Amino acid sequence: MKQFVVIGLGRFGTSVAKTLTDNGHDVLAIDKCEECVDELVDYVTHAVEADATDETALSALGVNNFDTAVVSIGDNVHANILATLILKEMGVPEVVAKAQDNMHGKILSRVGADKVVFPERDMGERVARQLISKNMLDYIDFAPDYSIVEIIAPSHMVGKTLQDLNFRKEYNANVMAIRRGKNLNLAPGGQDKILEGDTLIIMGSNDQLEDLKEE
């Protein structure tokens, strides 16, 4: 069980805090907004009204003892950057910061953010990809130029085994799982056959994954 501090309880921060709590982790939620804190006080481990740009206040809360801090302040770029800097200077091992745009992201990286996320941009990309490809259900950026995609099995794959399709050679990709109705095969083998309506979860390079989309 890890300990997380989430700073900024807008929609993104609240969602992160609740999801971490639902997965059994300790969560300290912080915001200057009393109403935002009150909405989470009975849900997370601790919810506190405090100014995240006040190093003394953060120190009193013991945030340096947490494994990871998520800075999700969205309405004040200066506060977002300053809180990130303070957390790193206090010795928090991992700081994840929410950015509004690329320039904001670059600044966050320079002041010490271990990871920068772009919720609005990433959601826009996900929606666009789903609109472009009629058989793509979802995708996750795994690494630069690599993704994990969830697609409805294209018609030219139906009735064939993974060995027949030879994903590694033909697409430089791996089928990580096959979902069939409520059943999920997490370790599909070469003899597993793809049926109509199956959902494939595949990891590979972005360029190669384009070839897997239904024409």
C-alpha positions in Angstrom: 0.0 0.0 0.0 1.4 3.3 -1.1 0.8 6.8 0.4 -0.3 9.6 -1.9 -0.9 13.3 -1.5 -3.2 14.9 -4.0 -3.1 18.7 -4.2 -5.9 20.5 -6.0 -9.4 18.9 -5.9 -11.0 19.9 -9.1 -12.5 17.2 -11.3 -9.2 15.7 -12.2 -7.7 15.8 -8.7 -10.9 14.4 -7.1 -11.0 11.6 -9.7 -7.4 10.7 -8.9 -7.9 10.8 -5.1 -11.0 8.6 -5.3 -9.5 6.1 -7.7 -6.4 5.7 -5.5 -8.6 5.3 -2.4 -10.7 2.7 -4.2 -7.5 0.7 -4.9 -6.6 0.6 -1.2 -4.0 3.3 -0.9 -3.7 6.0 1.8 -4.6 9.4 0.3 -4.1 12.9 1.8 -6.2 15.4 -0.2 -5.4 19.1 0.0 -7.1 22.2 -1.4 -7.6 25.8 -0.4 -11.3 25.4 -1.2 -13.2 24.4 2.0 -16.2 23.1 0.0 -13.9 20.8 -2.2 -12.3 19.4 0.9 -15.6 18.8 2.6 -16.8 16.7 -0.4 -13.9 14.3 0.1 -13.4 14.3 3.8 -15.4 11.1 4.3 -14.0 9.4 1.2 -10.2 9.6 1.4 -7.9 8.9 4.4 -7.4 12.6 5.2 -8.7 15.8 3.5 -7.3 19.1 4.6 -7.9 22.8 3.7 -4.4 24.3 3.2 -2.4 26.4 0.8 -0.1 24.2 -1.2 2.3 27.1 -1.9 3.0 27.4 1.8 6.0 25.2 2.6 5.4 25.5 6.3 1.8 24.2 6.0 3.0 21.3 3.8 5.7 20.5 6.2 3.2 20.4 9.1 1.1 17.9 7.2 4.2 15.7 6.7 3.9 15.5 2.9 7.6 14.7 2.7 6.7 11.3 4.1 4.5 10.4 1.2 5.6 8.2 -1.7 4.0 10.2 -4.4 2.4 13.7 -4.8 0.0 14.6 -7.5 -0.2 18.3 -8.2 -3.5 18.9 -10.0 -4.1 22.6 -9.4 -5.7 23.8 -12.6 -6.9 27.4 -12.1 -3.5 28.9 -11.0 -0.5 28.1 -13.1 1.9 29.9 -10.7 0.6 27.9 -7.7 0.8 24.7 -9.7 4.5 25.3 -10.5 5.4 26.6 -7.0 3.8 23.6 -5.3 5.7 21.2 -7.6 9.0 23.0 -6.8 8.3 22.9 -3.0 7.4 19.2 -3.0 10.6 18.3 -4.8 12.7 20.5 -2.5 11.0 18.8 0.5 12.2 15.4 -0.8 9.0 13.8 -2.1 10.3 10.9 -4.1 7.8 11.2 -7.0 5.9 14.3 -8.1 3.3 14.0 -10.8 2.1 17.4 -12.1 -0.9 18.4 -14.3 0.0 20.8 -17.1 -2.3 22.9 -19.3 -0.1 23.1 -22.3 3.4 22.1 -23.6 5.2 25.3 -22.3 3.6 24.7 -18.9 4.8 21.1 -19.0 8.4 22.1 -19.9 8.5 24.4 -16.9 7.1 21.7 -14.6 9.8 19.3 -15.8 12.5 21.9 -15.2 11.5 22.6 -11.6 11.6 18.9 -10.9 8.4 17.2 -11.8 9.1 13.5 -12.3 6.1 13.1 -14.6 3.9 15.6 -16.4 0.4 14.8 -17.5 -1.9 16.6 -19.9 -5.5 15.4 -19.1 -7.4 17.6 -21.5 -5.0 17.0 -24.4 -4.8 13.3 -23.8 -8.6 12.9 -23.6 -8.9 14.9 -26.8 -6.5 12.5 -28.6 -8.4 9.5 -27.3 -11.7 10.8 -28.5 -10.2 11.7 -31.9 -8.6 8.3 -32.3 -11.9 6.6 -31.5 -13.7 8.8 -34.1 -11.1 8.1 -36.8 -11.0 4.3 -36.3 -14.4 2.6 -36.1 -13.0 -0.5 -34.4 -10.7 1.1 -31.8 -12.3 1.2 -28.4 -9.4 2.7 -26.4 -5.7 3.3 -26.3 -3.0 4.1 -23.7 0.4 5.7 -24.4 2.8 3.2 -23.1 6.1 4.8 -24.1 7.3 7.3 -26.7 6.0 5.9 -30.0 4.4 2.9 -28.4 0.9 2.3 -27.2 -1.5 -0.3 -25.9 -4.8 -0.4 -27.9 -8.1 -2.1 -27.4 -9.8 -2.9 -30.7 -12.7 -5.0 -32.0 -11.2 -7.8 -34.0 -11.1 -6.8 -37.7 -13.1 -9.1 -40.0 -9.9 -10.3 -41.7 -8.7 -11.8 -38.4 -11.9 -13.7 -37.6 -11.6 -17.4 -37.7 -7.8 -17.4 -37.5 -5.4 -18.3 -34.7 -2.8 -16.0 -33.3 -0.2 -18.3 -34.9 -1.9 -17.9 -38.3 -1.8 -14.1 -38.0 1.8 -14.0 -36.7 1.4 -10.7 -35.0 5.1 -10.3 -34.0 6.3 -10.8 -37.5 3.6 -9.0 -39.5 2.8 -6.1 -37.1 5.7 -6.1 -34.6 3.1 -6.2 -31.9 1.9 -8.5 -29.1 -1.6 -9.6 -28.3 -1.7 -9.2 -24.5 -5.3 -10.3 -23.9 -8.5 -11.4 -25.7 -11.9 -10.4 -24.3 -14.9 -12.5 -25.3 -18.1 -11.4 -23.6 -17.4 -11.4 -19.9 -14.4 -13.7 -20.2 -10.9 -12.3 -20.4 -7.9 -14.4 -21.6 -4.9 -12.8 -20.1 -2.4 -15.2 -21.7 -3.5 -16.0 -25.2 -1.4 -18.6 -27.0 -0.7 -19.3 -30.6 -3.6 -21.8 -30.9 -6.2 -19.3 -29.6 -8.6 -18.5 -32.4 -10.2 -15.1 -32.8 -14.0 -15.1 -33.1 -16.3 -12.4 -34.4 -17.0 -9.8 -31.7 -13.7 -10.5 -29.8 -11.9 -7.5 -28.3 -8.1 -7.6 -28.7 -5.7 -5.8 -26.3 -2.5 -5.2 -28.2 0.8 -3.5 -27.5 3.1 -2.3 -30.3 4.6 0.7 -32.1 2.1 3.4 -33.1 3.1 3.1 -36.8 2.5 -0.6 -36.8 -0.7 -0.4 -34.8 -2.2 1.8 -37.6 -2.2 -1.3 -39.8 -4.4 -3.1 -37.4 -7.3 -0.7 -37.9 -10.3 -1.8 -40.0 -10.2 -0.2 -43.4 
